[in-house]
Amino acid sequence: ETWSSWQGKATRIIRFSATKNYHSTTELWLARCFVEPVDLKSIVRVTGARQVAGPAQMHFKSISTDSRQSESGALFIALSGERFDGNKFALDALLGGASGALLAAGCCPASVPEGKVVLEHKDPGRALLGLAAWYRSKFTIPVIGIGGAAGKTTTKDILGNVLSRFMPVVYSVKRPF
């Protein structure tokens, strides 16, 4: 898409809530902020995940990596680290409203609620990065990355506020927690 076609869609972006456990904020932001729903077949094709349960067709409006914040239309992606395993919360995410879950291979719950999709991938974190890169590549808009040890949120808020006076801008809002 071009910058001019993006401008009309900028107001349709849903609220962003970051996770403290993921370090690739650019990819996470892109994946969490679907402007247009993404169909199941595209997710399977892009990530290389394998569908193990659920209907053959579905569209996802957003991505969640926190089972407590899964909403209708969301794809819950089970990230794991040294002290947490998102796969253990997949059923909670599905029962809490998520329309589907992308889990590590072999982690599909024994009982999947009717109408919910379950995908498996050897590395859900890599699947998220691949999905984010694919989704980001659909847009030819400027992106600003802010890094460093301190001051990122303040810099982002100031920059977003200043630039929004001159052009349509999309940036993450403060975390609701």
ChimeraX attribute file (.defattr): number of C-alpha atoms within 10 A of each C-alpha:
attribute: neighborCount
match mode: 1-to-1
recipient: residues
	/A:1	10
	/A:2	10
	/A:3	12
	/A:4	11
	/A:5	12
	/A:6	15
	/A:7	14
	/A:8	10
	/A:9	13
	/A:10	14
	/A:11	12
	/A:12	12
	/A:13	16
	/A:14	15
	/A:15	14
	/A:16	18
	/A:17	20
	/A:18	21
	/A:19	13
	/A:20	7
	/A:21	12
	/A:22	14
	/A:23	10
	/A:24	9
	/A:25	15
	/A:26	16
	/A:27	19
	/A:28	23
	/A:29	18
	/A:30	20
	/A:31	22
	/A:32	23
	/A:33	22
	/A:34	19
	/A:35	18
	/A:36	13
	/A:37	14
	/A:38	15
	/A:39	13
	/A:40	20
	/A:41	13
	/A:42	13
	/A:43	23
	/A:44	18
	/A:45	11
	/A:46	17
	/A:47	20
	/A:48	16
	/A:49	21
	/A:50	17
	/A:51	18
	/A:52	14
	/A:53	20
	/A:54	17
	/A:55	13
	/A:56	10
	/A:57	9
	/A:58	17
	/A:59	18
	/A:60	20
	/A:61	19
	/A:62	25
	/A:63	25
	/A:64	23
	/A:65	29
	/A:66	18
	/A:67	24
	/A:68	13
	/A:69	15
	/A:70	23
	/A:71	20
	/A:72	14
	/A:73	17
	/A:74	24
	/A:75	30
	/A:76	31
	/A:77	26
	/A:78	27
	/A:79	21
	/A:80	19
	/A:81	10
	/A:82	5
	/A:83	6
	/A:84	12
	/A:85	13
	/A:86	20
	/A:87	25
	/A:88	16
	/A:89	20
	/A:90	27
	/A:91	20
	/A:92	14
	/A:93	28
	/A:94	26
	/A:95	16
	/A:96	15
	/A:97	19
	/A:98	27
	/A:99	26
	/A:100	31
	/A:101	29
	/A:102	32
	/A:103	30
	/A:104	22
	/A:105	16
	/A:106	11
	/A:107	16
	/A:108	20
	/A:109	15
	/A:110	7
	/A:111	8
	/A:112	17
	/A:113	16
	/A:114	10
	/A:115	14
	/A:116	18
	/A:117	23
	/A:118	26
	/A:119	25
	/A:120	25
	/A:121	20
	/A:122	14
	/A:123	17
	/A:124	23
	/A:125	20
	/A:126	13
	/A:127	22
	/A:128	25
	/A:129	18
	/A:130	18
	/A:131	23
	/A:132	22
	/A:133	17
	/A:134	18
	/A:135	19
	/A:136	18
	/A:137	11
	/A:138	10
	/A:139	13
	/A:140	13
	/A:141	14
	/A:142	7
	/A:143	10
	/A:144	9
	/A:145	8
	/A:146	12
	/A:147	11
	/A:148	6
	/A:149	5
	/A:150	8
	/A:151	10
	/A:152	12
	/A:153	14
	/A:154	10
	/A:155	13
	/A:156	18
	/A:157	14
	/A:158	11
	/A:159	14
	/A:160	18
	/A:161	13
	/A:162	12
	/A:163	12
	/A:164	13
	/A:165	9
	/A:166	8
	/A:167	9
	/A:168	16
	/A:169	16
	/A:170	17
	/A:171	18
	/A:172	17
	/A:173	15
	/A:174	12
	/A:175	10
	/A:176	8
	/A:177	5
